[in-house]
Amino acid sequence: MVYKLLIVDDSKVSRMMIRNKVSQLQPDWDVLEAGTGDEAVALVRAHGPDFITMDVNMPGISGFDAVAQIRAFDQHSRIAMLTANIQESSRARASDLNVTFVQKPATEPAIRQALDYFLAQS
């Protein structure tokens, strides 16, 4: 099956690193990118990705606020908060939003952790 992944991060470098690693590990997946939370919400509405990696700290709405908006119309999307924001309050908020928490940097083990979560939920 061909899955669709949306990578959401304000850093173009982080998006590129995640995309490259995902392309190596899952070459058949379609990959979309968003640089803001607002853009992410619009892309989820338009394209209904199977999986989403979401940064927390971005200009405009935060990743948490974007996830809350997405959850308002899509309760079942599989989302991994891929972030350097490792405070306990961030972990608790991720749990409340029913998303997994993956610590940056976007290394191969971190990306594998997110992909394993996605695939285990499929």
C-alpha positions as CSV (number, residue, x, y, z in Angstrom):
1,M,0.0,0.0,0.0
2,V,1.2,3.5,-0.8
3,Y,0.9,5.8,2.3
4,K,0.9,9.5,2.3
5,L,3.1,11.4,4.9
6,L,2.9,15.1,5.7
7,I,6.1,16.6,7.2
8,V,5.4,19.8,9.1
9,D,8.3,21.8,10.3
10,D,9.3,25.5,9.8
11,S,12.9,24.5,9.1
12,K,13.4,23.6,5.5
13,V,16.6,21.7,6.5
14,S,14.6,19.5,9.0
15,R,11.9,18.8,6.4
16,M,14.6,17.8,3.9
17,M,16.4,15.5,6.4
18,I,13.1,13.8,7.3
19,R,12.1,13.5,3.7
20,N,15.4,12.0,2.7
21,K,15.4,9.4,5.5
22,V,11.7,8.5,4.9
23,S,12.5,8.1,1.2
24,Q,15.3,5.7,2.0
25,L,13.2,3.7,4.5
26,Q,9.8,3.8,2.6
27,P,10.6,4.7,-1.0
28,D,7.0,4.1,-2.2
29,W,5.4,6.7,0.2
30,D,4.1,10.0,-1.1
31,V,5.5,12.9,0.9
32,L,4.0,16.3,1.4
33,E,5.5,19.2,3.3
34,A,4.2,22.2,5.2
35,G,6.2,25.0,6.8
36,T,3.5,26.2,9.2
37,G,0.7,24.9,11.3
38,D,-1.9,26.7,9.2
39,E,-0.5,25.2,6.0
40,A,-0.5,21.8,7.7
41,V,-4.2,22.0,8.6
42,A,-5.1,23.0,5.0
43,L,-3.0,20.2,3.5
44,V,-4.7,17.6,5.8
45,R,-8.1,18.9,4.8
46,A,-7.1,18.8,1.1
47,H,-5.1,15.6,0.9
48,G,-5.9,13.4,4.0
49,P,-2.4,12.1,4.7
50,D,-2.1,8.8,6.5
51,F,0.7,10.0,8.7
52,I,1.9,13.4,10.0
53,T,5.2,14.5,11.6
54,M,4.6,17.7,13.4
55,D,7.1,20.2,14.9
56,V,5.9,22.0,18.0
57,N,7.6,25.5,17.8
58,M,6.7,27.2,14.6
59,P,5.7,30.8,13.6
60,G,1.9,31.4,13.7
61,I,0.0,28.5,15.3
62,S,2.0,26.0,17.2
63,G,2.2,22.3,16.3
64,F,-0.1,21.6,19.3
65,D,-2.7,24.1,18.0
66,A,-2.5,22.6,14.5
67,V,-3.0,19.1,15.9
68,A,-6.0,20.3,17.9
69,Q,-7.5,21.8,14.7
70,I,-6.8,18.6,12.8
71,R,-8.4,16.5,15.6
72,A,-11.6,18.6,15.3
73,F,-12.2,17.0,11.8
74,D,-10.0,14.0,11.9
75,Q,-9.8,11.9,15.0
76,H,-7.9,9.0,13.4
77,S,-4.8,10.5,11.8
78,R,-1.6,9.1,13.1
79,I,0.6,12.0,14.3
80,A,4.1,12.1,15.7
81,M,5.3,15.3,17.4
82,L,8.9,15.3,16.2
83,T,10.4,18.1,18.2
84,A,13.3,19.4,20.3
85,N,10.7,20.7,22.9
86,I,11.1,17.9,25.4
87,Q,9.5,19.5,28.5
88,E,7.1,17.3,30.5
89,S,4.3,19.7,29.8
90,S,4.8,19.1,26.0
91,R,4.8,15.4,26.5
92,A,1.6,15.6,28.5
93,R,-0.1,17.8,25.8
94,A,1.0,15.4,23.1
95,S,-0.6,12.5,25.1
96,D,-3.8,14.5,25.6
97,L,-4.0,15.0,21.8
98,N,-3.4,11.3,21.2
99,V,-0.1,11.7,19.4
100,T,3.2,10.1,20.0
101,F,6.2,12.1,21.0
102,V,9.6,11.8,19.2
103,Q,12.6,13.8,20.3
104,K,14.7,15.7,17.7
105,P,17.2,15.9,16.1
106,A,15.7,14.2,13.1
107,T,18.2,11.4,13.1
108,E,17.6,7.9,11.6
109,P,16.6,6.5,15.0
110,A,14.1,9.3,15.7
111,I,12.6,8.9,12.2
112,R,12.5,5.1,12.6
113,Q,10.7,5.6,15.9
114,A,8.0,7.7,14.2
115,L,7.7,5.3,11.3
116,D,7.4,2.3,13.6
117,Y,4.6,4.1,15.5
118,F,2.8,4.8,12.2
119,L,3.1,1.3,10.9
120,A,2.1,-0.3,14.2
121,Q,-1.1,1.7,14.1
122,S,-1.9,0.7,10.5
